[in-house]
Amino acid sequence: MSLKKAQKMVDEWIHAYGVRYFSELTNMTALTEEVGELARVMARKYGDQSFKSGEKDNLSDEIADILWVLLCIANQTGVDVTQAFRENLEKKTKRDKDRHINNPKLKSNGNHNQ
């Protein structure tokens, strides 16, 4: 699914089931809350904390919640996420094309990226 399609699906869902978008400020605070929930899972899964009784590893759901709220904010502020992401990637490529390759701190194989 494309970002454009995801944005459209969120908008259609809001109008079918959500009555209306929450205010931009409410969505910003919801985004902050969702990022905190992702942080909690990350601390337990990859950090030194352990899951409490009844908690589960719902990493993918927390990431999807963040994407949902971001798409809501984009829709209500008129941001085309596909275009914004494309422009952001171009900016990062131009700015950082040599920076990370030449960073000796990144030469070690200690990261968890795939």
Order of alpha helices (4+ residues) and beta strands (2+ residues): alpha-alpha-alpha-alpha
